[in-house]
């Protein structure tokens, strides 16, 4: 999420929605903090939507904290 290329940041956000976990949700939330001059209003909106999608996916399909084989 720190790459200078917009396309890389957008693709990363899309990938995190599909494969991310709680830590990636935290990372997306951190990206939404003001102060990064590379992020315009459109990108912040896009990242917010992807973050919300990830949060919904994690809530609907929670993984148990302890997995046993």
VMD Tcl script that builds the backbone (N, CA, C; Angstrom):
set m [mol new atoms 207]
animate dup $m
set s [atomselect $m all]
$s set {name element resname resid chain x y z} {
  {N N UNK 1 A 0.812 -1.185 0.000}
  {CA C UNK 1 A 0.000 0.000 0.000}
  {C C UNK 1 A 0.867 1.265 0.000}
  {N N UNK 2 A 2.146 1.099 0.035}
  {CA C UNK 2 A 3.018 2.268 0.072}
  {C C UNK 2 A 3.718 2.516 -1.257}
  {N N UNK 3 A 3.372 1.780 -2.287}
  {CA C UNK 3 A 3.993 1.971 -3.595}
  {C C UNK 3 A 3.567 3.316 -4.170}
  {N N UNK 4 A 4.422 3.913 -4.967}
  {CA C UNK 4 A 4.100 5.204 -5.575}
  {C C UNK 4 A 3.084 5.083 -6.709}
  {N N UNK 5 A 2.961 3.920 -7.300}
  {CA C UNK 5 A 2.044 3.742 -8.427}
  {C C UNK 5 A 0.618 3.484 -7.932}
  {N N UNK 6 A -0.308 4.307 -8.424}
  {CA C UNK 6 A -1.716 4.139 -8.038}
  {C C UNK 6 A -2.221 2.742 -8.366}
  {N N UNK 7 A -1.878 2.256 -9.550}
  {CA C UNK 7 A -2.400 0.959 -9.984}
  {C C UNK 7 A -1.975 -0.167 -9.048}
  {N N UNK 8 A -0.791 -0.074 -8.481}
  {CA C UNK 8 A -0.313 -1.095 -7.549}
  {C C UNK 8 A -1.114 -1.033 -6.253}
  {N N UNK 9 A -1.386 0.157 -5.775}
  {CA C UNK 9 A -2.154 0.306 -4.534}
  {C C UNK 9 A -3.588 -0.201 -4.721}
  {N N UNK 10 A -4.189 0.083 -5.866}
  {CA C UNK 10 A -5.550 -0.398 -6.132}
  {C C UNK 10 A -5.564 -1.925 -6.229}
  {N N UNK 11 A -4.602 -2.490 -6.943}
  {CA C UNK 11 A -4.541 -3.953 -7.088}
  {C C UNK 11 A -4.291 -4.626 -5.746}
  {N N UNK 12 A -3.465 -4.016 -4.921}
  {CA C UNK 12 A -3.189 -4.566 -3.590}
  {C C UNK 12 A -4.463 -4.584 -2.749}
  {N N UNK 13 A -5.210 -3.501 -2.786}
  {CA C UNK 13 A -6.466 -3.436 -2.022}
  {C C UNK 13 A -7.444 -4.510 -2.507}
  {N N UNK 14 A -7.527 -4.698 -3.818}
  {CA C UNK 14 A -8.415 -5.728 -4.364}
  {C C UNK 14 A -7.997 -7.122 -3.894}
  {N N UNK 15 A -6.700 -7.381 -3.883}
  {CA C UNK 15 A -6.203 -8.690 -3.452}
  {C C UNK 15 A -6.467 -8.913 -1.965}
  {N N UNK 16 A -6.293 -7.872 -1.166}
  {CA C UNK 16 A -6.505 -8.017 0.275}
  {C C UNK 16 A -7.952 -8.359 0.600}
  {N N UNK 17 A -8.897 -7.851 -0.194}
  {CA C UNK 17 A -10.305 -8.183 0.027}
  {C C UNK 17 A -10.518 -9.684 -0.120}
  {N N UNK 18 A -9.807 -10.294 -1.057}
  {CA C UNK 18 A -10.001 -11.718 -1.340}
  {C C UNK 18 A -9.233 -12.636 -0.397}
  {N N UNK 19 A -8.029 -12.242 0.011}
  {CA C UNK 19 A -7.189 -13.159 0.784}
  {C C UNK 19 A -6.762 -12.622 2.142}
  {N N UNK 20 A -7.116 -11.389 2.455}
  {CA C UNK 20 A -6.656 -10.768 3.690}
  {C C UNK 20 A -7.331 -11.290 4.931}
  {N N UNK 21 A -6.660 -11.059 6.036}
  {CA C UNK 21 A -7.177 -11.430 7.348}
  {C C UNK 21 A -7.256 -10.212 8.245}
  {N N UNK 22 A -7.349 -10.427 9.547}
  {CA C UNK 22 A -7.472 -9.309 10.487}
  {C C UNK 22 A -6.310 -8.318 10.416}
  {N N UNK 23 A -5.114 -8.791 10.209}
  {CA C UNK 23 A -3.977 -7.867 10.124}
  {C C UNK 23 A -4.047 -6.993 8.881}
  {N N UNK 24 A -4.517 -7.567 7.791}
  {CA C UNK 24 A -4.658 -6.783 6.568}
  {C C UNK 24 A -5.782 -5.748 6.711}
  {N N UNK 25 A -6.807 -6.109 7.471}
  {CA C UNK 25 A -7.867 -5.148 7.761}
  {C C UNK 25 A -7.295 -3.963 8.533}
  {N N UNK 26 A -6.439 -4.243 9.490}
  {CA C UNK 26 A -5.780 -3.168 10.233}
  {C C UNK 26 A -4.920 -2.312 9.310}
  {N N UNK 27 A -4.222 -2.946 8.385}
  {CA C UNK 27 A -3.368 -2.212 7.456}
  {C C UNK 27 A -4.194 -1.296 6.558}
  {N N UNK 28 A -5.315 -1.797 6.048}
  {CA C UNK 28 A -6.173 -0.952 5.218}
  {C C UNK 28 A -6.729 0.216 6.019}
  {N N UNK 29 A -7.099 -0.033 7.251}
  {CA C UNK 29 A -7.605 1.038 8.109}
  {C C UNK 29 A -6.523 2.088 8.336}
  {N N UNK 30 A -5.293 1.653 8.542}
  {CA C UNK 30 A -4.189 2.590 8.746}
  {C C UNK 30 A -3.941 3.437 7.502}
  {N N UNK 31 A -4.167 2.875 6.333}
  {CA C UNK 31 A -3.973 3.623 5.083}
  {C C UNK 31 A -4.967 4.763 4.934}
  {N N UNK 32 A -6.051 4.695 5.654}
  {CA C UNK 32 A -7.092 5.711 5.532}
  {C C UNK 32 A -6.832 6.941 6.394}
  {N N UNK 33 A -5.801 6.894 7.209}
  {CA C UNK 33 A -5.479 8.047 8.049}
  {C C UNK 33 A -4.998 9.191 7.162}
  {N N UNK 34 A -5.393 10.411 7.489}
  {CA C UNK 34 A -4.978 11.553 6.668}
  {C C UNK 34 A -3.473 11.805 6.760}
  {N N UNK 35 A -2.954 12.466 5.752}
  {CA C UNK 35 A -1.563 12.862 5.797}
  {C C UNK 35 A -0.708 12.324 4.669}
  {N N UNK 36 A -1.181 11.335 3.937}
  {CA C UNK 36 A -0.404 10.809 2.813}
  {C C UNK 36 A -0.771 11.608 1.567}
  {N N UNK 37 A 0.165 12.393 1.045}
  {CA C UNK 37 A -0.154 13.256 -0.101}
  {C C UNK 37 A -0.459 12.489 -1.395}
  {N N UNK 38 A -0.132 11.193 -1.440}
  {CA C UNK 38 A -0.394 10.410 -2.650}
  {C C UNK 38 A -1.859 10.025 -2.783}
  {N N UNK 39 A -2.602 10.093 -1.717}
  {CA C UNK 39 A -3.983 9.624 -1.733}
  {C C UNK 39 A -4.939 10.801 -1.921}
  {N N UNK 40 A -5.712 10.756 -2.990}
  {CA C UNK 40 A -6.727 11.778 -3.210}
  {C C UNK 40 A -8.073 11.245 -2.706}
  {N N UNK 41 A -9.101 12.051 -2.857}
  {CA C UNK 41 A -10.424 11.669 -2.347}
  {C C UNK 41 A -10.939 10.393 -3.005}
  {N N UNK 42 A -10.682 10.230 -4.302}
  {CA C UNK 42 A -11.146 9.031 -5.000}
  {C C UNK 42 A -10.468 7.778 -4.461}
  {N N UNK 43 A -9.180 7.864 -4.215}
  {CA C UNK 43 A -8.467 6.695 -3.696}
  {C C UNK 43 A -8.907 6.382 -2.273}
  {N N UNK 44 A -9.105 7.402 -1.466}
  {CA C UNK 44 A -9.573 7.162 -0.102}
  {C C UNK 44 A -10.947 6.493 -0.109}
  {N N UNK 45 A -11.811 6.913 -1.021}
  {CA C UNK 45 A -13.131 6.286 -1.140}
  {C C UNK 45 A -12.984 4.828 -1.559}
  {N N UNK 46 A -12.116 4.565 -2.525}
  {CA C UNK 46 A -11.892 3.203 -3.013}
  {C C UNK 46 A -11.363 2.315 -1.889}
  {N N UNK 47 A -10.366 2.814 -1.155}
  {CA C UNK 47 A -9.784 2.039 -0.059}
  {C C UNK 47 A -10.804 1.804 1.056}
  {N N UNK 48 A -11.633 2.788 1.322}
  {CA C UNK 48 A -12.674 2.621 2.340}
  {C C UNK 48 A -13.644 1.512 1.937}
  {N N UNK 49 A -14.038 1.506 0.667}
  {CA C UNK 49 A -14.948 0.461 0.190}
  {C C UNK 49 A -14.302 -0.915 0.269}
  {N N UNK 50 A -13.042 -1.033 -0.105}
  {CA C UNK 50 A -12.346 -2.327 -0.032}
  {C C UNK 50 A -12.187 -2.759 1.421}
  {N N UNK 51 A -11.874 -1.819 2.310}
  {CA C UNK 51 A -11.740 -2.141 3.731}
  {C C UNK 51 A -13.059 -2.679 4.276}
  {N N UNK 52 A -14.145 -2.032 3.909}
  {CA C UNK 52 A -15.466 -2.457 4.370}
  {C C UNK 52 A -15.823 -3.839 3.818}
  {N N UNK 53 A -15.464 -4.099 2.559}
  {CA C UNK 53 A -15.695 -5.425 1.975}
  {C C UNK 53 A -14.925 -6.496 2.731}
  {N N UNK 54 A -13.676 -6.207 3.059}
  {CA C UNK 54 A -12.856 -7.161 3.808}
  {C C UNK 54 A -13.449 -7.394 5.191}
  {N N UNK 55 A -13.870 -6.323 5.855}
  {CA C UNK 55 A -14.466 -6.459 7.188}
  {C C UNK 55 A -15.718 -7.327 7.131}
  {N N UNK 56 A -16.525 -7.133 6.105}
  {CA C UNK 56 A -17.740 -7.939 5.943}
  {C C UNK 56 A -17.386 -9.401 5.707}
  {N N UNK 57 A -16.412 -9.651 4.833}
  {CA C UNK 57 A -16.012 -11.036 4.550}
  {C C UNK 57 A -15.491 -11.713 5.810}
  {N N UNK 58 A -14.687 -11.010 6.577}
  {CA C UNK 58 A -14.130 -11.601 7.796}
  {C C UNK 58 A -15.231 -11.875 8.819}
  {N N UNK 59 A -16.209 -11.000 8.889}
  {CA C UNK 59 A -17.308 -11.196 9.841}
  {C C UNK 59 A -18.174 -12.386 9.435}
  {N N UNK 60 A -18.448 -12.500 8.139}
  {CA C UNK 60 A -19.318 -13.571 7.661}
  {C C UNK 60 A -18.641 -14.934 7.638}
  {N N UNK 61 A -17.339 -14.949 7.458}
  {CA C UNK 61 A -16.597 -16.206 7.339}
  {C C UNK 61 A -15.422 -16.211 8.308}
  {N N UNK 62 A -15.728 -16.100 9.578}
  {CA C UNK 62 A -14.664 -16.046 10.569}
  {C C UNK 62 A -13.946 -17.396 10.660}
  {N N UNK 63 A -12.648 -17.292 10.879}
  {CA C UNK 63 A -11.807 -18.485 11.030}
  {C C UNK 63 A -11.551 -18.708 12.505}
  {N N UNK 64 A -11.700 -19.941 12.989}
  {CA C UNK 64 A -11.440 -20.190 14.398}
  {C C UNK 64 A -9.995 -19.828 14.768}
  {N N UNK 65 A -9.818 -19.318 15.969}
  {CA C UNK 65 A -8.483 -18.941 16.415}
  {C C UNK 65 A -7.564 -20.143 16.546}
  {N N UNK 66 A -8.135 -21.294 16.853}
  {CA C UNK 66 A -7.340 -22.518 17.010}
  {C C UNK 66 A -7.805 -23.523 15.970}
  {N N UNK 67 A -6.891 -23.905 15.112}
  {CA C UNK 67 A -7.198 -24.913 14.104}
  {C C UNK 67 A -6.546 -26.220 14.514}
  {N N UNK 68 A -7.268 -27.293 14.388}
  {CA C UNK 68 A -6.700 -28.603 14.687}
  {C C UNK 68 A -6.771 -29.466 13.457}
  {N N UNK 69 A -5.770 -30.271 13.250}
  {CA C UNK 69 A -5.741 -31.157 12.088}
  {C C UNK 69 A -5.988 -32.583 12.514}
}
mol reanalyze $m
mol bondsrecalc $m
mol representation Tube
mol addrep $m
